[in-house]
Amino acid sequence: MNFLKVYSDKFREVLMAILPEVKKHYGMLKFLIDGEWVDSQSSIINTTTNPATGQIIAEFPTATREEARSAVESAQRGFEAMRRIPLRERAKMLFDMRQKFEEHFEELCRVLTQDHGRTIGESRGSVRRVIENIESACSAAYGLVSRNEHLDELANGIDMWMTWEPMGAFLIITPSNIPMHAWSSFVPYALAAGCSVVISPSRQDPVAAEFITRVAQEVGWPKGAINLIHGGREINKYILDQPEIQGVGFIGSTDAGADLFAQCGRLGKNSSINGNGKNMVVLMPDADLEKSAIYLRQACFGMTGQRCLGSDNVVVIGDIYNDIRERFGNIARQMKLGYGLDESVSMGPYVGPSGRDKVAGWIDLALSEGATMVQDGRVIPDELRSGYFIGPTILENCHIDMAINQKEAFGAVACLMKADNLDQVIEWINTKTDLGHSACIMTESGRSARKFAREVNVGNVGINVAVPQPYAFFPLGSKRRSFMGGAKSRMASMRLFLDEKTVTARWV
């Protein structure tokens, strides 16, 4: 029977395709300014690589201040055009954009895998989330009607009404780990509101950023409604300083976000700053162990652990520790590393060498502090050494006061810990880190689940789910240092792009 299973698995692996790349090399990337893809005049040229192979797949410039200023001026003109487009026409353009993304679905997925490193299955899930955000933005556009309020005869001869108006041009900064998903967490909603954007993507996967923006442009948005430049932190700060820019939508590290949040405070500008997470999965004694081990694989090793909704602290309560340790370890050992366009691969590389090396450093630090190895992902096949790989890693004999259990490692590293009871775990979540992104519990007890959901001070709670990913029409509800600003992302970002206006009128 075991022989048949092994044979079946190998046969299935042979049948899975190694998908072709959209392009081997994408050339010199351009900027989108005033509706045109233009060459940069910058003398600073960077390269981006395929994380699975280490091979260069594109070159891209760092924008000059003059080019950044041109993008801002374009966005201001784009805003003046966007605010004149009737609501129904904006909504139709969003519906048309959704269709364009369906038409380019497979290309988007392959570009994302090639530029970021995730598996093709993970890319398909991510692009599906992009389309969900566009659908949600369509709903948000029509939702503007119900947001407005009108009251006749509020006082003798006085009517009053309140309307929501688009604010203007916004800076959108996307991270390396979710270059397309983060784009869709803000851009469609800005367009739904009647605003314009200057997009500044991560310098680690600029091909994905350009490709998704090109698809969006096929709809025919007004010139300047969408602009894209490759800049970096200093250019981002310069853009945010410009008087036409009304605020920023950001997903990335808490430290970088805090700088932008402080800048918005000085300038009196709006912000949605979404930062790091340090998330925990709790297994209660009554948890379904077989399902929990599968959930842990997704929570800890999905997207190579490079996501704020992932978890790297795994806390076990009761006498199930040895069982879950064995099941989880077996699953980790069965995962296949490789280029994500190979459909048989279950985990890809890190997006860049610095991310890989940082995770290796966290592993070394944890071992020096007394952790021991259950599954060592640092042993890599020779044929993968040109890429940025570390395999799934499981540590045990960890304790909550170790550095790796309090800071986000941002990698496929799971730290097994034991706890005495649920109250102790809730205390750890609420006091041992200043981050409040996510937390999950595996249990069959409604009492335990309810207590956990009510008492943990995080914004996203999972009950018998591995990754508590809200759908697009819900906000990403992070708390504490995981979020700064006045509006959460996704559907809630409409509050970032809109402002209220009240009118009081007397005609009698």
C-alpha positions as CSV (number, residue, x, y, z in Angstrom):
1,M,0.0,0.0,0.0
2,N,2.8,2.4,0.9
3,F,4.6,1.5,-2.4
4,L,1.4,2.3,-4.3
5,K,1.0,5.6,-2.6
6,V,4.7,6.6,-3.3
7,Y,4.3,5.5,-7.0
8,S,1.0,7.5,-7.3
9,D,2.6,10.6,-5.8
10,K,5.6,10.4,-8.2
11,F,3.2,9.8,-11.1
12,R,1.2,12.8,-10.2
13,E,4.4,14.9,-9.8
14,V,5.4,14.0,-13.4
15,L,2.0,15.0,-14.7
16,M,2.3,18.5,-13.2
17,A,3.5,21.1,-15.6
18,I,6.5,23.4,-15.4
19,L,4.8,26.5,-16.7
20,P,6.5,28.8,-19.2
21,E,7.6,32.3,-18.1
22,V,5.7,35.2,-19.7
23,K,9.1,36.7,-20.6
24,K,12.7,35.6,-19.7
25,H,13.7,39.2,-19.4
26,Y,11.5,42.3,-19.2
27,G,14.1,44.9,-20.2
28,M,14.3,48.4,-18.7
29,L,11.2,49.2,-16.8
30,K,9.4,52.5,-17.4
31,F,7.5,55.0,-15.4
32,L,3.8,55.7,-15.9
33,I,3.2,59.5,-15.9
34,D,0.3,61.4,-17.4
35,G,-1.0,58.3,-19.1
36,E,2.2,57.4,-20.9
37,W,4.9,54.8,-20.2
38,V,8.1,56.9,-20.3
39,D,11.8,56.3,-20.0
40,S,13.5,57.7,-17.0
41,Q,16.4,60.2,-17.2
42,S,17.9,58.8,-14.0
43,S,21.5,57.7,-13.9
44,I,20.8,55.2,-11.1
45,I,19.9,51.9,-12.6
46,N,19.0,48.8,-10.5
47,T,18.4,45.2,-11.3
48,T,15.8,42.7,-10.1
49,T,16.2,39.0,-10.1
50,N,14.2,35.8,-10.2
51,P,14.4,34.6,-6.6
52,A,14.3,31.0,-7.6
53,T,17.3,31.2,-10.0
54,G,19.2,34.4,-9.0
55,Q,19.1,35.5,-12.7
56,I,18.4,39.1,-13.6
57,I,14.9,39.5,-15.2
58,A,14.7,43.3,-15.5
59,E,16.5,46.6,-14.9
60,F,14.7,49.6,-13.4
61,P,15.7,53.2,-12.6
62,T,15.4,55.2,-9.4
63,A,13.3,58.3,-10.1
64,T,14.8,61.7,-9.8
65,R,13.0,64.4,-7.8
66,E,12.1,66.1,-11.1
67,E,10.4,62.9,-12.3
68,A,8.7,62.4,-8.9
69,R,7.4,66.0,-9.2
70,S,6.1,65.3,-12.7
71,A,4.2,62.3,-11.4
72,V,2.6,64.4,-8.6
73,E,1.6,67.1,-11.1
74,S,0.1,64.4,-13.4
75,A,-1.8,62.9,-10.5
76,Q,-3.3,66.4,-9.7
77,R,-4.5,66.7,-13.3
78,G,-5.7,63.2,-13.1
79,F,-7.7,64.0,-10.0
80,E,-9.4,66.9,-11.7
81,A,-10.4,64.5,-14.5
82,M,-11.5,61.8,-12.1
83,R,-13.8,64.0,-10.0
84,R,-15.7,65.0,-13.2
85,I,-16.4,61.4,-14.2
86,P,-20.0,60.5,-13.2
87,L,-20.3,57.8,-10.5
88,R,-22.0,55.3,-12.9
89,E,-19.2,55.7,-15.4
90,R,-16.5,55.2,-12.7
91,A,-18.3,52.1,-11.6
92,K,-18.5,50.7,-15.1
93,M,-14.8,51.3,-15.6
94,L,-14.1,49.3,-12.4
95,F,-16.3,46.5,-13.7
96,D,-14.4,46.6,-17.0
97,M,-11.1,46.5,-15.1
98,R,-12.2,43.4,-13.3
99,Q,-12.8,41.8,-16.6
100,K,-9.3,42.8,-17.8
101,F,-7.8,41.1,-14.7
102,E,-9.7,37.9,-15.5
103,E,-8.4,38.0,-19.1
104,H,-4.8,38.4,-17.9
105,F,-5.2,36.2,-14.8
106,E,-2.7,33.5,-15.7
107,E,-0.1,36.0,-17.0
108,L,-0.4,38.0,-13.8
109,C,0.1,34.8,-11.7
110,R,3.2,33.7,-13.7
111,V,4.8,37.2,-13.5
112,L,4.1,37.3,-9.7
113,T,5.8,33.9,-9.3
114,Q,8.8,34.8,-11.4
115,D,9.3,38.2,-9.8
116,H,8.4,37.4,-6.1
117,G,9.2,33.6,-5.8
118,R,5.9,32.2,-4.4
119,T,4.4,29.1,-5.8
120,I,2.0,29.3,-8.8
121,G,-0.8,28.1,-6.5
122,E,-0.1,31.0,-4.1
123,S,0.1,33.4,-6.9
124,R,-3.3,32.3,-8.2
125,G,-4.7,32.8,-4.7
126,S,-3.2,36.3,-4.5
127,V,-4.4,37.4,-7.9
128,R,-7.9,36.1,-7.0
129,R,-7.7,38.4,-4.0
130,V,-6.8,41.3,-6.3
131,I,-10.0,40.6,-8.3
132,E,-12.0,40.4,-5.1
133,N,-10.7,43.9,-4.1
134,I,-11.8,45.3,-7.5
135,E,-15.2,43.7,-7.0
136,S,-15.3,45.3,-3.6
137,A,-14.4,48.6,-5.0
138,C,-17.3,48.3,-7.5
139,S,-19.6,47.9,-4.5
140,A,-17.9,50.8,-2.7
141,A,-18.6,53.1,-5.6
142,Y,-22.3,52.4,-5.6
143,G,-22.2,52.5,-1.8
144,L,-21.4,56.2,-2.0
145,V,-25.1,56.7,-2.6
146,S,-26.1,55.3,0.7
147,R,-23.3,57.1,2.5
148,N,-24.8,60.5,1.7
149,E,-27.6,61.9,3.9
150,H,-30.3,64.4,3.4
151,L,-32.8,65.9,5.9
152,D,-35.6,68.3,4.9
153,E,-37.0,70.8,7.4
154,L,-34.3,70.2,10.0
155,A,-35.4,73.6,11.4
156,N,-37.9,76.1,10.2
157,G,-37.2,76.4,6.5
158,I,-33.8,74.8,6.8
159,D,-32.6,71.7,5.0
160,M,-29.3,70.0,5.6
161,W,-27.4,67.4,3.7
162,M,-24.1,65.6,3.9
163,T,-22.0,64.3,1.0
164,W,-18.8,62.4,0.7
165,E,-16.3,64.0,-1.7
166,P,-12.9,62.7,-3.2
167,M,-10.0,64.3,-1.5
168,G,-7.4,64.3,-4.3
169,A,-4.1,62.6,-5.2
170,F,-2.6,60.0,-2.9
171,L,0.7,58.2,-2.6
172,I,0.4,54.4,-2.6
173,I,3.5,52.4,-1.3
174,T,3.4,48.6,-1.8
175,P,5.7,46.0,-0.2
176,S,7.9,43.2,-1.6
177,N,5.9,40.4,-0.1
178,I,2.4,41.2,-1.6
179,P,3.1,43.5,-4.6
180,M,-0.2,42.9,-6.3
181,H,-2.4,42.3,-3.4
182,A,-1.3,45.5,-1.6
183,W,-1.8,47.4,-4.9
184,S,-5.4,46.2,-4.9
185,S,-5.9,47.1,-1.3
186,F,-5.8,50.8,-2.2
187,V,-5.8,51.6,-5.9
188,P,-9.3,50.3,-7.0
189,Y,-10.8,52.1,-3.9
190,A,-9.1,55.3,-4.8
191,L,-10.5,55.1,-8.3
192,A,-13.9,54.3,-7.0
193,A,-13.8,57.4,-4.8
194,G,-12.8,59.6,-7.7
195,C,-9.2,60.1,-6.6
196,S,-5.8,59.6,-8.4
197,V,-2.7,57.8,-7.3
198,V,1.1,57.8,-7.5
199,I,2.2,54.3,-6.9
200,S,5.7,53.6,-5.5
201,P,6.3,49.8,-5.4
202,S,8.9,47.8,-3.6
203,R,12.3,47.7,-5.4
204,Q,12.4,43.9,-4.9
205,D,9.7,43.0,-7.4
206,P,9.1,45.9,-9.7
207,V,8.1,43.7,-12.7
208,A,4.9,42.6,-10.9
209,A,4.1,46.2,-10.1
210,E,4.5,47.4,-13.7
211,F,2.5,44.4,-15.0
212,I,-0.5,44.9,-12.8
213,T,-0.6,48.6,-13.5
214,R,-0.4,48.0,-17.3
215,V,-3.5,45.7,-17.0
216,A,-5.3,48.3,-15.0
217,Q,-4.5,51.0,-17.7
218,E,-6.2,48.9,-20.4
219,V,-9.5,50.2,-19.3
220,G,-8.7,53.7,-20.3
221,W,-8.6,55.7,-17.1
222,P,-8.0,59.4,-17.6
223,K,-4.4,60.5,-18.0
224,G,-2.8,60.9,-14.6
225,A,-5.4,58.9,-12.7
226,I,-2.8,56.2,-12.2
227,N,0.9,57.0,-12.1
228,L,3.9,54.7,-11.2
229,I,7.5,55.5,-10.5
230,H,10.3,53.5,-8.9
231,G,11.8,55.5,-6.1
232,G,12.5,54.3,-2.6
233,R,12.2,55.9,0.9
234,E,13.7,59.3,0.1
235,I,11.6,59.8,-3.0
236,N,8.5,58.5,-1.1
237,K,9.1,61.2,1.5
238,Y,9.6,63.8,-1.1
239,I,6.3,62.9,-2.8
240,L,4.4,62.9,0.5
241,D,5.8,66.4,1.1
242,Q,4.2,67.7,-2.1
243,P,1.1,69.9,-1.3
244,E,-1.1,68.2,-3.9
245,I,-0.7,64.8,-2.2
246,Q,-3.5,64.3,0.4
247,G,-2.1,61.2,2.1
248,V,-0.6,57.8,1.9
249,G,-1.7,54.2,1.8
250,F,1.2,52.0,2.9
251,I,1.8,48.3,3.6
252,G,5.2,47.3,4.8
253,S,7.4,47.3,7.9
254,T,6.3,49.1,11.1
255,D,9.5,51.1,11.3
256,A,9.2,52.5,7.8
257,G,5.5,53.1,8.4
258,A,6.1,55.0,11.6
259,D,8.3,57.4,9.7
260,L,5.6,58.1,7.2
261,F,3.0,58.3,9.9
262,A,5.1,61.0,11.7
263,Q,5.5,62.9,8.4
264,C,1.7,62.8,7.9
265,G,1.2,64.1,11.4
266,R,3.5,67.1,10.7
267,L,1.8,67.8,7.4
268,G,-1.7,67.1,8.5
269,K,-2.3,64.4,5.9
270,N,-4.4,61.2,5.9
271,S,-2.8,57.8,6.3
272,S,-3.4,54.1,6.3
273,I,-0.2,52.5,7.7
274,N,-0.2,48.7,7.9
275,G,2.9,47.2,9.5
276,N,4.4,44.1,10.9
277,G,2.7,41.2,12.8
278,K,3.9,38.7,15.4
279,N,1.2,36.2,15.3
280,M,0.5,33.1,17.3
281,V,-1.4,29.8,16.7
282,V,-2.7,28.1,19.8
283,L,-3.6,24.4,19.9
284,M,-6.0,23.5,22.7
285,P,-6.1,19.9,24.0
286,D,-9.3,19.2,22.1
287,A,-7.9,20.4,18.7
288,D,-8.3,18.1,15.7
289,L,-4.6,17.1,15.3
290,E,-4.7,16.0,11.7
291,K,-6.3,19.1,10.5
292,S,-4.3,21.3,12.8
293,A,-1.0,20.0,11.4
294,I,-2.2,20.9,7.9
295,Y,-3.3,24.3,9.1
296,L,0.1,24.9,10.6
297,R,1.8,24.2,7.3
298,Q,-0.3,27.0,5.7
299,A,0.1,29.4,8.6
300,C,3.8,29.0,9.1
301,F,5.2,28.1,5.7
302,G,2.7,29.5,3.2
303,M,4.4,32.2,0.9
304,T,7.6,31.1,2.6
305,G,6.4,32.8,5.8
306,Q,6.7,36.2,4.1
307,R,3.3,37.7,5.1
308,C,2.0,39.7,8.0
309,L,-0.9,37.2,8.4
310,G,1.4,34.3,8.8
311,S,2.4,32.8,12.1
312,D,5.7,31.6,13.6
313,N,4.7,31.1,17.2
314,V,3.0,27.7,17.7
315,V,1.8,27.2,21.3
316,V,0.5,23.8,22.5
317,I,-1.6,23.3,25.6
318,G,-2.1,19.9,27.2
319,D,-0.6,16.5,26.4
320,I,-0.9,16.7,22.6
321,Y,2.6,18.3,22.2
322,N,4.5,15.1,21.0
323,D,1.7,14.2,18.6
324,I,1.5,17.6,16.9
325,R,5.3,17.8,16.9
326,E,5.5,14.6,14.9
327,R,2.7,15.4,12.5
328,F,3.9,18.9,11.8
329,G,7.5,17.7,11.3
330,N,6.4,15.0,8.8
331,I,4.4,17.6,6.8
332,A,7.4,20.0,6.7
333,R,9.7,17.2,5.5
334,Q,7.4,16.4,2.7
335,M,7.4,19.9,1.3
336,K,9.2,20.3,-2.0
337,L,11.3,23.4,-2.6
338,G,11.8,24.9,-6.0
339,Y,10.8,27.4,-8.7
340,G,7.1,28.2,-8.2
341,L,6.3,27.8,-11.9
342,D,6.8,24.0,-11.3
343,E,3.3,23.0,-10.2
344,S,4.7,20.2,-8.0
345,V,6.6,22.7,-5.8
346,S,5.0,23.5,-2.4
347,M,7.4,26.2,-1.2
348,G,9.4,28.8,-3.2
349,P,12.4,31.0,-2.3
350,Y,12.6,34.2,-0.4
351,V,12.0,37.3,-2.4
352,G,15.6,38.4,-2.0
353,P,19.0,37.4,-0.5
354,S,18.7,39.8,2.3
355,G,15.4,38.3,3.5
356,R,16.9,34.8,3.3
357,D,20.0,35.8,5.2
358,K,17.9,37.6,7.9
359,V,15.9,34.4,8.5
360,A,19.1,32.4,8.7
361,G,20.3,34.9,11.3
362,W,17.1,34.5,13.4
363,I,17.6,30.7,13.3
364,D,21.2,31.0,14.5
365,L,20.1,33.4,17.3
366,A,17.3,31.1,18.5
367,L,19.7,28.1,18.6
368,S,22.2,30.2,20.6
369,E,19.5,31.0,23.1
370,G,18.7,27.4,23.7
371,A,16.2,26.4,21.0
372,T,16.7,23.0,19.4
373,M,16.0,21.8,15.8
374,V,13.1,19.6,14.8
375,Q,13.4,20.3,11.1
376,D,16.4,22.1,9.7
377,G,15.5,24.0,6.5
378,R,19.0,25.3,5.9
379,V,20.0,22.1,4.2
380,I,19.4,23.0,0.5
381,P,19.8,20.8,-2.6
382,D,22.7,21.8,-4.7
383,E,20.5,22.6,-7.7
384,L,18.7,25.4,-5.7
385,R,21.8,27.2,-4.4
386,S,21.6,29.9,-7.0
387,G,18.2,30.9,-5.6
388,Y,17.3,32.4,-2.3
389,F,16.1,29.3,-0.5
390,I,15.8,28.1,3.1
391,G,13.4,25.3,3.6
392,P,10.6,25.0,6.2
393,T,12.2,25.1,9.7
394,I,10.7,24.0,13.0
395,L,12.3,24.8,16.4
396,E,11.4,23.6,19.8
397,N,12.4,24.3,23.4
398,C,11.5,27.9,22.7
399,H,10.2,30.2,25.3
400,I,8.2,33.4,25.0
401,D,11.0,35.7,26.2
402,M,13.4,34.7,23.3
403,A,13.9,37.3,20.7
404,I,12.6,35.1,17.9
405,N,9.3,34.7,19.8
406,Q,8.8,38.5,20.1
407,K,10.0,39.9,16.8
408,E,8.7,39.1,13.3
409,A,11.2,36.7,11.6
410,F,9.3,37.1,8.3
411,G,10.1,33.6,7.2
412,A,9.2,29.9,7.2
413,V,10.3,29.3,10.8
414,A,7.9,27.8,13.3
415,C,8.7,28.0,17.0
416,L,7.0,25.3,19.1
417,M,6.2,26.3,22.7
418,K,4.2,24.8,25.6
419,A,1.8,26.7,27.8
420,D,-0.1,25.9,31.0
421,N,-3.5,27.2,30.0
422,L,-5.3,29.6,27.7
423,D,-5.1,32.5,30.1
424,Q,-1.3,32.4,30.0
425,V,-1.3,32.4,26.2
426,I,-3.7,35.4,26.0
427,E,-1.4,37.2,28.4
428,W,1.6,36.5,26.1
429,I,-0.2,37.7,23.0
430,N,-1.3,40.9,24.8
431,T,1.9,41.8,26.7
432,K,5.0,40.2,25.1
433,T,4.9,42.2,21.9
434,D,3.7,45.7,20.9
435,L,2.2,44.3,17.7
436,G,-1.5,43.4,17.3
437,H,-2.0,41.9,13.9
438,S,-3.4,38.3,14.2
439,A,-3.9,35.3,16.4
440,C,-5.5,31.9,15.8
441,I,-6.9,29.1,18.0
442,M,-7.5,25.5,17.1
443,T,-10.3,24.0,19.4
444,E,-13.6,22.2,19.4
445,S,-14.7,24.3,22.4
446,G,-17.0,27.2,21.8
447,R,-16.3,28.5,25.3
448,S,-12.5,28.6,24.6
449,A,-12.9,30.1,21.1
450,R,-15.2,32.8,22.4
451,K,-12.9,33.7,25.3
452,F,-9.9,33.9,22.9
453,A,-11.7,36.0,20.3
454,R,-12.9,38.5,23.0
455,E,-9.7,38.8,25.0
456,V,-6.8,38.8,22.6
457,N,-5.8,42.4,21.7
458,V,-5.3,41.8,17.9
459,G,-7.3,42.9,14.9
460,N,-7.7,39.6,13.1
461,V,-8.7,36.4,14.9
462,G,-8.9,32.9,13.4
463,I,-10.9,30.1,14.9
464,N,-9.9,26.7,13.3
465,V,-8.5,28.6,10.3
466,A,-4.8,28.9,9.6
467,V,-4.6,32.4,8.2
468,P,-7.4,34.8,9.3
469,Q,-7.5,36.7,6.0
470,P,-10.5,39.0,5.8
471,Y,-12.3,39.1,2.5
472,A,-11.9,42.3,0.5
473,F,-15.2,43.8,1.7
474,F,-13.9,43.6,5.3
475,P,-11.0,45.7,6.5
476,L,-7.7,44.3,7.6
477,G,-8.2,45.0,11.3
478,S,-4.7,45.2,12.8
479,K,-4.1,46.9,16.1
480,R,-1.4,48.5,18.3
481,R,1.9,49.0,16.4
482,S,0.6,46.8,13.5
483,F,-1.5,49.7,12.3
484,M,-1.3,53.5,12.4
485,G,-3.6,56.0,10.7
486,G,-7.2,56.9,10.3
487,A,-8.4,54.2,7.9
488,K,-7.7,50.5,7.6
489,S,-7.0,49.0,4.1
490,R,-9.4,47.4,1.6
491,M,-13.0,48.4,1.8
492,A,-12.2,50.6,4.8
493,S,-9.8,52.6,2.8
494,M,-12.7,54.5,1.3
495,R,-12.4,56.6,4.5
496,L,-8.9,57.4,3.5
497,F,-9.9,58.8,0.1
498,L,-13.1,60.6,1.0
499,D,-14.1,63.5,3.2
500,E,-17.5,64.7,4.4
501,K,-19.1,68.0,3.3
502,T,-22.3,69.3,5.0
503,V,-24.5,71.9,3.5
504,T,-27.1,73.9,5.4
505,A,-29.7,75.7,3.2
506,R,-32.6,78.0,3.8
507,W,-34.9,78.9,0.9
508,V,-38.1,79.9,2.8
